[in-house]
Every structure is written in structure tokens, then in C-alpha cells.
Amino acid sequence: MTGAAHLGARQPKAIQSALTVLEEVARCGSGVTAREISDSLGLPKATAYRLLNLLVQDEYLVRMPDLRGFALGRKVVELARLVAPAQPPEAVREVVDRLRSRIRGGIHLVRYDSDGVRVIDPDPDYPPSVSVRSARALETSAMGRLLLAERRGAESGVLGEDPDLAGQLATVRTDGYAYFPSPWAPGNGCLAIPIRNREGTLVAGLCLSAPAARIGDPAEFLALLRMGARELAPLLA
């Protein structure tokens, strides 16, 4: 009898807990650890480990090569294919593809909504090192910092806000773009350019992921990305 079947027969509430753990791995992204899951969900560590191991056993999760973290497994991927989101319109993909032909690095198109960041056109040759982890910790990526800067700029103040982060987000608003060295891929960094609708609301972003040494002086890349953002704005509004 598999782990899932055992839970269904003997511990109905554990099914809900296992699904909650699965959802948290999806939100956090590849590499999230059992300790992070335990802390985020308020689960006892032993319970988190037990549920994670059952999900691995049934192939809903896999262990990362370092054996510390977890990622979504084969069965989740198969389910996702049945409900895969629609691709961006062809006109949008053409603009993004032109940028990819002119810039060596990963060019990703993201959407912003109430839940955070969603990558809608990842570069197939340079997969993004950040997935939905940014939705939980927006400050740990350039694409996330664009959204944070937008949200904090619309607020008069945030209780208990880190003053260093507040200053960095103010710089994002002043510069009109975000840069952040990747904590997940040492030596790499990411630039993110906002795409706004006619009302000036942030709706999407163009992100360039490349070695930090190449984008430390980003003027050349910013010009190309901003040109692409202007083309994409009426297509994504």
C-alpha cells in the first residue's frame, strides 16, 4: 500500500496536511528545505519530515541532488501539463524572441498579480533560477523587487520595515529598474524592467539573467530591455 493510500485509509486529516506541504513546496520553489517548510507552515519538524518523505515516496516530490531540499516531482509535472496556462500571444513571443537574439543571457517575461510573480515566458535556453519562490520572498530577486517597490511606493509606510531594504526599494523607484545578485546562482545577477499599462500600473516585467560581471554596468542592456518593454506594453495591458 502506498503512502497516499495509507493516509487515505487511516489518517484523513493527514491528506490535507500533505497537500498543504505540496503547495508550500510549489510556492517556495526548488530547493526549499524541510526546516523552511516546518517554519513556514508551523508544523512540528517530525511531521514535516514524515509528510515530505511520503510525498517523495509517491513521486509528488523529489529530493534535490544535495539531499537537503525538495522540488516538485514527476506526478505533479504530469498533472500540470493537463492544466498548463496558455502561452502568451504570438506577437508577445515575437518581441521577446527578438530580444533573446540580441542579448546573450536569459530573457524572461513575468506577470504581476495579487499573488506575486508569475513567469509566463521563461527563456528555454537559460531556465530562471527563481520560480515562485519570489512570491514568498519578493526581496530575493530583481523581478520580485520591482513588485515590492511598486507596493511600498503606494503605501505611506510599512510597520517594522527593514530600513536598508526600504532604501534599496526607493532606489528601484528612482532608477526605474531593479538589479539583484542571485542568491541561488552565485556569480549571476538579474535586471528587471517594468512594463506598465496606460494608467501606469505595473502589469509585467522583462528580466535579464546573466553573469554579474556582464550586467554590473547595465546601460547597454537597459536600453534594449526598455525598448522591448515599450513594444510589449500595449500587448500586455
Buried (B, 14 or more C-beta within 10 A) or exposed (E): EEBBEEBEEEEEEBEEBBEEBBEBBBBBBBBBBBEBBBEBBEBEEEBBBBBBBBBBEBBBBBBEEEEEBBBBBEBBEEEEEEEEEEEBEEEBBEBBBBBBEEBEBBBBBBBBEEEBBBBBBBBEEBEBBBBBBBBBBBEBBBBBBBBBBBBBEEEEEEEEEEEEBBEBBEBBBEEEBBBBBBEBBEEBBBBBBBBBEEEEEBBBBBBBBBEBEBBEEBEEBBEBBBBBBEBBBEBBE
